[in-house]
Amino acid sequence: MNDSINAQYDVAIVGGGMVGSMLCAALATSSQHANTPLRVCVLENKLPPPFEPGTDPEYDLRVSALSVASQNMLEHVGAWNGIATRRCCEYKRLSVWDNEQGGRTDFNAADIQASHLGHIVENRVIQLALLERIAKLDNVTVVSPAKLSRYRYTQSGIELTLDNNATVQAQLVVGADGANSTVRQQAGITMDKKNYPQHALVASVATQLPQQDITWQRFVPAGPQAFLPLCDQRASIVWYDTAEQIDALKALSEADFIDRLQAAFPTELGLVNEVYGRASFPIAKAHASSYVANRVALVGDAAHTVHPLAGQGVNIGLLDAAALAQVLSNAHAQQRDLGDQKILRRYQRWRYTENQIMISALDSIYEAFKPRPPLVQKARSASLNLVEQITPIKHRVMKHAMGLSGDIPVIAQS
Ligand SMILES: Cc1cc2nc3c(=O)[nH]c(=O)nc-3n(C[C@H](O)[C@H](O)[C@H](O)COP(=O)(O)OP(=O)(O)OC[C@H]3O[C@@H](n4cnc5c(N)ncnc54)[C@H](O)[C@@H]3O)c2cc1C
């Protein structure tokens, strides 16, 4: 990675994860043909291990269900090929059922004349494909390892200091540095946060049968349990329960863990042969009080975290990145100061309410599937059956999950 630093940039992005790298790619590609392309710098603390196309390294335990809108953005910035030539699994169907009461709904891309609903992709593959793309752009500098320690305002912009005391000057700093964002904390932006009484266990498994084009999600009182297809005979498990139960699941022998999985998921999935790794994460929802401050903007998990039960976290982060890139590119074309509050507030107005709606919707799903009195359980199950029966509602839910509804940035559109 390039390490030319102590330099002046238009935008400094702290965090080269999936969202920060997307912002960089979108900004740099959109302004590449302008008279003066934007100079963008990405500061990333730790890069993922390499994965060359044509090789078959062990799977990353963290995977994302990328929506069609996210695929559109990745194609637009020239990074999708880097995913397709590594590993990804297209899915066309999504089956959701209530284990207690038997309510069930099945979504099928063919019902809305779509070729697919999304792709399951390892997080590392998404990040590497974007970093590979931006490495080819002249107007981008990626510095890694580089950890932001602090920043201060100067007469014309902002100066960032790294933990090795190197400095970077920019008109605007963007915090794409995840849920514990240093940029957000330094800007004094508060976070409204609620920890769910749930942790998530993720596991990578090998199956006897090749994976189909379907993702499975069952709801039990302790939380949802998902079986997500990967390539060939591999799949990813995401299983929610209390912290104690998740610790107990992690401590099970491989054979006992496989028994638990097979008891949970439909027999048509075939046997689970092997488990390659298990990890767990606490689950929280959080929303920053603002996405912008003086010469500062936040994107992705630095601005919000959502319950991952519907796999929307990175998808809405990528939409933030594309929206901010669109607003900043327009401002740059008009030779405006990118730190101008009027410009930054345009981004905030665009994304804040959309994300608040998503956070609340996912919270409502979480609330609806908590342990409930039998009458509420029956109503919940009936509502799944209702979605199954009312075609327009079902189609609207699918379009929303594909990321193709609402006010979406140009590069996310089909
Ligand atoms: C169990 C689980 C399952 C999930 N499943 C899905 C799913 O299916 N679909 C989906 O859309 N989302 C899912 N999510 C959410 C998704 O993983 C996050 O929304 C996503 O990782 C956020 O990306 P990000 O780039 O904003 O932040 P991060 O991935 O946290 O990246 C932040 C980057 O910033 C760097 N960094 C941090 N601090 C500094 C610093 N001071 N200086 C320099 N660099 C720094 C870090 O090294 C990191 O690379 C899931 C989450 C969990 C917990």
The ligand as an SDF file (V2000), in Angstrom:
LIG
                    3D

 53 58  0  0  0  0  0  0  0  0999 V2000
  -23.1730  -11.2420   13.4260 C   0  0  0  0  0  0  0  0  0  0  0  0
  -23.3000  -10.1550   12.4050 C   0  0  0  0  0  0  0  0  0  0  0  0
  -23.7980  -10.4690   11.1510 C   0  0  0  0  0  0  0  0  0  0  0  0
  -23.9560   -9.4450   10.1840 C   0  0  0  0  0  0  0  0  0  0  0  0
  -24.4890   -9.7760    8.9730 N   0  0  0  0  0  0  0  0  0  0  0  0
  -24.6940   -8.7970    8.0470 C   0  0  0  0  0  0  0  0  0  0  0  0
  -25.2780   -9.0830    6.7620 C   0  0  0  0  0  0  0  0  0  0  0  0
  -25.6300  -10.2160    6.4120 O   0  0  0  0  0  0  0  0  0  0  0  0
  -25.4780   -8.0580    5.8880 N   0  0  0  0  0  0  0  0  0  0  0  0
  -25.1470   -6.7730    6.2220 C   0  0  0  0  0  0  0  0  0  0  0  0
  -25.3940   -5.8650    5.4170 O   0  0  0  0  0  0  0  0  0  0  0  0
  -24.5630   -6.4710    7.4260 N   0  0  0  0  0  0  0  0  0  0  0  0
  -24.3470   -7.4360    8.3370 C   0  0  0  0  0  0  0  0  0  0  0  0
  -23.7740   -7.1260    9.5480 N   0  0  0  0  0  0  0  0  0  0  0  0
  -23.3520   -5.7420    9.8110 C   0  0  0  0  0  0  0  0  0  0  0  0
  -22.0430   -5.4140    9.0830 C   0  0  0  0  0  0  0  0  0  0  0  0
  -21.0370   -6.3550    9.4000 O   0  0  0  0  0  0  0  0  0  0  0  0
  -21.5870   -3.9880    9.4510 C   0  0  0  0  0  0  0  0  0  0  0  0
  -22.6580   -3.1090    9.2280 O   0  0  0  0  0  0  0  0  0  0  0  0
  -20.3820   -3.5880    8.5750 C   0  0  0  0  0  0  0  0  0  0  0  0
  -19.2590   -4.3750    8.8720 O   0  0  0  0  0  0  0  0  0  0  0  0
  -20.0390   -2.1170    8.7860 C   0  0  0  0  0  0  0  0  0  0  0  0
  -18.9960   -1.7720    7.8970 O   0  0  0  0  0  0  0  0  0  0  0  0
  -18.1100   -0.4670    8.1530 P   0  0  0  0  0  0  0  0  0  0  0  0
  -17.1400   -0.4300    7.0250 O   0  0  0  0  0  0  0  0  0  0  0  0
  -19.0100    0.6960    8.4020 O   0  0  0  0  0  0  0  0  0  0  0  0
  -17.3800   -0.7250    9.5490 O   0  0  0  0  0  0  0  0  0  0  0  0
  -16.2990   -1.8200    9.9230 P   0  0  0  0  0  0  0  0  0  0  0  0
  -16.5160   -3.0890    9.1820 O   0  0  0  0  0  0  0  0  0  0  0  0
  -16.2880   -1.8910   11.4170 O   0  0  0  0  0  0  0  0  0  0  0  0
  -14.9230   -1.1840    9.3890 O   0  0  0  0  0  0  0  0  0  0  0  0
  -14.2830   -0.1240   10.0530 C   0  0  0  0  0  0  0  0  0  0  0  0
  -12.8220   -0.0810    9.6030 C   0  0  0  0  0  0  0  0  0  0  0  0
  -12.1790    1.0460   10.2230 O   0  0  0  0  0  0  0  0  0  0  0  0
  -10.9040    0.6640   10.7010 C   0  0  0  0  0  0  0  0  0  0  0  0
  -10.5960    1.5580   11.8350 N   0  0  0  0  0  0  0  0  0  0  0  0
  -11.2430    1.6270   13.0280 C   0  0  0  0  0  0  0  0  0  0  0  0
  -10.7090    2.6000   13.7960 N   0  0  0  0  0  0  0  0  0  0  0  0
   -9.7000    3.1590   13.0750 C   0  0  0  0  0  0  0  0  0  0  0  0
   -8.7760    4.2150   13.3260 C   0  0  0  0  0  0  0  0  0  0  0  0
   -8.7730    4.9130   14.4900 N   0  0  0  0  0  0  0  0  0  0  0  0
   -7.8590    4.5370   12.3800 N   0  0  0  0  0  0  0  0  0  0  0  0
   -7.8530    3.8690   11.1730 C   0  0  0  0  0  0  0  0  0  0  0  0
   -8.7100    2.8550   10.8970 N   0  0  0  0  0  0  0  0  0  0  0  0
   -9.6270    2.5090   11.8210 C   0  0  0  0  0  0  0  0  0  0  0  0
  -11.0550   -0.8110   11.0840 C   0  0  0  0  0  0  0  0  0  0  0  0
   -9.8010   -1.4790   11.0310 O   0  0  0  0  0  0  0  0  0  0  0  0
  -12.0330   -1.3160   10.0050 C   0  0  0  0  0  0  0  0  0  0  0  0
  -11.3740   -1.8160    8.8600 O   0  0  0  0  0  0  0  0  0  0  0  0
  -23.5950   -8.1170   10.5130 C   0  0  0  0  0  0  0  0  0  0  0  0
  -23.0680   -7.8020   11.7760 C   0  0  0  0  0  0  0  0  0  0  0  0
  -22.9250   -8.8120   12.7210 C   0  0  0  0  0  0  0  0  0  0  0  0
  -22.3860   -8.4660   14.0980 C   0  0  0  0  0  0  0  0  0  0  0  0
  1  2  1  0
  2  3  1  0
  2 52  2  0
  3  4  2  0
  4  5  1  0
  4 50  1  0
  5  6  2  0
  6  7  1  0
  6 13  1  0
  7  8  2  0
  7  9  1  0
  9 10  1  0
 10 11  2  0
 10 12  1  0
 12 13  2  0
 13 14  1  0
 14 15  1  0
 14 50  1  0
 15 16  1  0
 16 17  1  0
 16 18  1  0
 18 19  1  0
 18 20  1  0
 20 21  1  0
 20 22  1  0
 22 23  1  0
 23 24  1  0
 24 25  2  0
 24 26  1  0
 24 27  1  0
 27 28  1  0
 28 29  2  0
 28 30  1  0
 28 31  1  0
 31 32  1  0
 32 33  1  0
 33 34  1  0
 33 48  1  0
 34 35  1  0
 35 36  1  0
 35 46  1  0
 36 37  1  0
 36 45  1  0
 37 38  2  0
 38 39  1  0
 39 40  1  0
 39 45  2  0
 40 41  1  0
 40 42  2  0
 42 43  1  0
 43 44  2  0
 44 45  1  0
 46 47  1  0
 46 48  1  0
 48 49  1  0
 50 51  2  0
 51 52  1  0
 52 53  1  0
M  END
$$$$
